[in-house]
Amino acid sequence: VTAFVVPGKVPLYAESGPDPAAIVENGETIGLAISDGTRQALFIPGCARMTDSLRARLRGADLVFFDGTLWTDDEMLRAGVGQKTGRRMGHMSVSGPDGTIAAFAALDVRRKILIHINNTNPILLDDSAEHQAARDAGWDIAFDGMRIQA
C-alpha cells in the first residue's frame, strides 16, 4: 500500500488563515495505491480536482474507487441540507465538464466505482437519470455490503 497526494483541502473544522478553502496538494488529502505486484487498485475517497499528475497515476488502472460525494456542486444547497458547495468542501462533482465522469473519459480505467456518496446524490436512486448516466459512463455505484471479486 502506497499513499499519494491528491488535490484537496483541510477539513471544514480545521480551516483557518486568509484562504481557508484553498485547494492544496500538500498531503491534507491522500489516496492509496494497493498492489499485489500485478494488479493495482486506487482508493481516492476525496478529491477536489483532476490534475495532470493524478491523471497519469489513474491511467490504465485495474480498479479505482473514487470520490462520488455530489452529482452537482450546489446539490446540498438546493436540497436545503447544507450551506456549502461541493467545491467549497473539497469535492469534485460527478457530473459536468469538470466533473469526475468527464475527467475519467479518456483514462482507460478497467473498473471504476463511485464511493463516499452523500445521501443527497441522486445516483443512489436506482431509477434516477443520474444513476443511469453514471452507469452509462461505465461507473459502478458503491452500496453497503458491496464486495469486489478479483
Sequence and secondary structure as in RCSB ss.txt:
>XXXX:A:sequence
VTAFVVPGKVPLYAESGPDPAAIVENGETIGLAISDGTRQALFIPGCARMTDSLRARLRGADLVFFDGTLWTDDE
MLRAGVGQKTGRRMGHMSVSGPDGTIAAFAALDVRRKILIHINNTNPILLDDSAEHQAARDAGWDIAFDGMRIQA
>XXXX:A:secstr
 EEEE SB   GGG  SS TT  B SSSSEEEEEE SS EEEEES  S   HHHHHHHTT SEEEEE  BSSTTH
HHHHTS SS HHHHT  BSSSTTSHHHHHTTS  SEEEEES  TT GGGSTTSHHHHHHHHTTEEE  TT     
